[in-house]
Amino acid sequence: MVDHWRTGFCWRAVEQEINRFAQRRIRLGGGLIHFIHERGKGPSPVPLLINHGWPGSFLEMLELIPLLVDPAAHGGSDEDAFDVVVPSMPGYGFSTPAVEPGMNPIRIADLWAQLMSELGYPRFATQGGDWGASISTWLGLRHAERLIGIHLHYMPGSYRPFRGAGSTPLDAAERAFVEGVEAWYRDEGAYAHIQATKPQTLAYGLTDSPVGLLAWILEKLRGWADCDGQVGRRFSRDVILAHVTLYWVTGTINSANQLYQEATRVPLRFEAGQRVSVPCGIAVFPGEAPMPPRPWVERGYQVHHWTRQPRGGHFAAMEEPDLLARDIRDFFRPLRGVSAANGSAVARPVFRAGVA
């Protein structure tokens, strides 16, 4: 992999691929936020905010976006089209790092609500996995009146439903899940612990050594994808190196890892009566771990849609973009009437003051 990075990989080809998409940077939260904004090709596209995770970036979505923007060109119906917005989280990719402490998933959710207002969307849908699932959840908790629905292919790792007095006892599947989570973090959670406690110490090595950075990210692609430890079954060398190079050339591994420390201060712990009230769809990919059973999720979310996919893992948008796109379209299809009734899918967005 290192030899190919040195002698065969072409970043200019990646730039050409990125530049097929409409992009902007907007000043939000004291920094510049990079985002892709592709308008749907259909009679009434629904605005859809897609959130990436770690160690990913907006690059995860490059194959997924066309399937949602122009479904008719990919075997679907133009009535299922979306206006797709894919922002890069602060300190990731081409978004500048936060200028002060406190840039956690709650703050990012508030920034994304502001971004969608700036783009002219009074109501919108949201989707995500990994950190994107946390941000989508916080959008549901803090901006429910603006959301059409939430689609997730991962449950936030810090999510714990209310289990105090009056709550229903855990069933066997839920108890097994809780035990499985503990085992998973014992065996696989070292990265999260160091990034949540001493992220800057780690960052010196990852910023100094391109090989170290490659190893840190490649380990997660290998371990979290549905590939039985053979990462080449899922990702080409060029795809892997595109992600690593984006972190390298922007020097953002420290600012990206910092999100783990910020998030530990605001874990997703539901209080009595607290739940995400907007419709929620869940796609379960078999290579994703740990993934809770439906009863655990329904303790905190209004689940309208639950599917089990035949293949795919943590990086669903890259591994199985067709399956993910189909599930997103299926979930939001019955919600489109609600969207149109509120005008969010009718008005075409404009770039307002402050958008570069």
N, C-alpha and C positions, 0 to 999 in steps of 0.2 A: 504493500500500500504506500509506504514512504517513497519507494522508487518511482511508482507511477505518479505520485504527487510532484516529484522533482522533475520528471522527464516526459510525462505523457498527459498530465491534466492541463486543461485549458480554461482558465477563469474567464477569458473573453467570450467563450461560448456560453458560459453561465450568464454573463451580462446580457447577451443577446436574448436568451430565454426569458430573463427577468423583464427586459424592456419590451416584450410583447404585451405587457399589461400596463394599464393606465395607473400611474402612481403619483402621489403627492407627499409633501411633508407639511405638517401644521404645527403651530406652536401651542402646546397644551401642557399644563402642569409645570411650567418653568423650563421646558425643553422642547425639542422638535420630535414629533411623532411621524414616522414613516408609515404609509398604508397604501395598499392596492385598492382601487375602486373600479370595478367592472360592472357596467350596466347590463341588465338582463335583456335578452332578445325574446320578448313575449308580450302579450297584450296587457298584463298587469303584474310585473315583477314584484316580489316581496323583498324588502330590504333585509339582508342577512349579514350579521356580523359574525365572522369566524375568528376564533381565538387559537393561537398556537401554544405550545408548551416548551419544556426544557428536556433535552438539549437541542430543541428544534428552533424554528424560525418561520417566517412567512413562506420560506421555500417549500415547506411541507405541503402547501396548498396549491402549488402550481398545476398539478394534474387535476385536482378536484375542481378548481374554479371554472374551467370551461364546461364541465358537466352540469354545473348549476346555473351558469349564466345562459347557456344555449343548449338546453336539454334536447330540443328537437334535432339538433345536429348530431346527437349521440344516442339515438334510438328512443328518446322520450317525447314528451309533449311540450310545446311552447307555453302552455298554460302553467307549467311547473317552474317557470324561470324565476331567478332571483337577481336582484341587484346585490352584488357581493362586495363586502368591505372586509379586508384582512389587514388589521394594524399590527405593527411590530411593537411588542411591549417595551416600556422604557428600559433602556440599557441593553436591548437586543437588536441585532442587525443594524439597520440604518436609523434607528431611533436613538437619540442621545440619552445618556444615563441621567438618573434623577439628580437634582442639584442639592437635595436635602433628605434626611431620613424620613421614613414613613411611606415609601412607595410600595405598598402592599397590594394584595388582590382587591381589597375594598377600594382603595384609591384608584387603581387602574379601572375598575368597573365604573366609577364615577367619571373618569376621563373618557371612557368609551361612550357613555351616555351623552357627554358633551360633544364628542366627535360626531355622533350620529345627528345631533341637533344642528351642528355646523353644516352637515351635508344635506340638511333639509328633510330629515326623516323623523316625524313626530312619534311614530311607532315602528318597531323593527323586531326581527327574530334574532336569536343568538345561538351559536353552536360552539362546542369545544371539547377537547380532551386535555388531560394533564392540567397545567395551570389554567388552560382555557376553560376547563370544567369549573374550577373555583371562581374565575371571573364571571362566567355565565351565571353561576349560582348567586353570586353577590348582586349581579344585575337583577335577578329575580327577586331578591330580598329587598333591595333598595329602590328599584325602578320598575316595579311590577306593572304600574299603570301604563308603561310605555312598551311593554313586551307582548308580542304575539305568542311566543312560546320559546322553550329552551330545548335544544337537542344535545345530548351528551353521549360520548362513547367511553367515558371514564368517570368514576366517582372521585371527588376530591379526597385526597388521602387523610386530611384532617377532619373530614365530615363525621360527626357523631350526632345521631338524633337524640332527642330528649328521652331519658330512661329513668326519670324520677318517679315520685309517687303518682299513681294513676295510669302509668304507661303499661302497655301490654308486655308480658314477659317474652324474652327472645325464644323463637322456635329453634329447632335443631339446626336448620340451615344457617340461621343467623349466628348461633353459637359457634358453629364450625368456621364461619367466615371470620369472626373475631379472633379465633385461635390461629387461623391461617394468616391473618394480617400480622400478628405478632411474630410468627415464624418467618414470614417474608422479610420483615424489617430486620430481623436478627441476621438473616443470611445475605440480604441484598441492600440493606439500608445505610451502609457506611457512607456513601456519597452524600445522602441527604443530611446525615448527622453532621458531617464536617462542613457542608455548605450552610447549614443552619447555625453553626456555632463559631467556626473559624474560616469563613469564606475567603478573606483576604490573604491569609497565610497560604492557602492552596493556590490562590491566583498568581502568586509570584512564579511558581513553577510552571503553571499552565500558560502564562504569558511569555515566559522566557524560552520555553521549548515547544516548537511546533509538533514534535513527536509526542511529547507529553499530552498536549491538547488533543491530538488525534486519538491517542490511546484512551483518554478519559471519555470522549464522545463515542468512539467506536465500541467500547465495552457496553454502553447502554443500547446502542442499535442492535448489537449481537444478542444481548440478554433479554431485551424487551420485545423484539419483533417475533413474529410467528415463523421462526426459521430453524428451530432445533439446533441453535448454536452455529449455524452455517449462514453467516450474514449475507454472503453472495447470492443466496437463494432469493433474497428479497430486494437487495439494493446493488446497483452497479457501483464500481469504484468511483466513477465520476459523480454520482449522486451523493455518496458519502463525503467525498472530498469537497463538494460544493458547500455542504453544510459546515464542515470544519473550516474551510477557507473564509467563509463569511464571518465566523467568530474571530479568525486570525487577523484578517485585514482590518476589521473594525476595532479590534482590541477590546472586545466586550465580554469575555468570559467572566471577569470579576463582577461587572455590573449585572450580568445575567444570574450568576450564582448568588448574588446578594439577596435576590428575591426570597430565597429559602429562609434567610435570617429574618427578613421583614415579616414573612408570613407566619412564622412561629409566634409572633406577638399577637396575632389576630386569628387563631384557629377557628375553623367552622364548627362551632359547638352550638347546637340548637337548644333554646330554652323551651319551657313548657308552652305549648300552643304555637310555637314558631315553625313555619314551614314555607316553602316556595309555593305560592298559590297559583302561578301561571301554569298552563299545560306543559308537561315535560315528556320528552321522548328519549328512550335509552336504547342504544345499540350495543349489544354485548359481543365483543370479539374474543374468540377462544384463547388467543395468545396473551390477552390482557390479564395482568395479575397485580394485586388482588382485586377482584370485582365482586361486589356484594350481591346477595340474592334480592329479589324484588321486594319482599316485605321490609327489609332494612331500608331500602331507598324510599319506599312509600311512607315511612314514618316522618319524612321531612319534605317530600316532593309530591306534587299532584301528577302522578304518572298516568299518562293517557296511551302510551305506546311503548311496547317492550319487545325487542326482537333479539334473537340469537343468530349471529352470522356464522357461516360455515368455515371461515378462515380469517386470518388477520390478527394483529397484535396491537401493541401500544401506539404505533405510528400508523393508524388506520388510513389517514388521508394519503400517505405515500404507499402503503402496502396494498390497500384495496380501495382505491378511489371510487371505482364503479359501485361497489357494495355500499360504501358510505354515502355517496351521492343519492343512490336509490332510496336508502333509508331516510335521509333528510327530506327528500321530495315526498315520500309516502307520509311521513309524520305531519308535515306542514300543509299538505293538500287540503284536509278538512278545515284548517284554520284560516285559509285564504279569504273566505267570506268575511270573517271578523276583521281581517286586515283592511280589506277594501272598504268596509263599512266605516272605518275610522279614517279613511283617506290616505293612509301611509303608503299604499301600493299604487296610488293614482298619480300623485304629484311627482314630477321629475325633480331630482335634487339639483341644487346649485351650490357652487363653492362660495362661501361667504368671506367677509373680511377676516384676515388672519391666516388664511390658507396660502401657503407658498406655492 
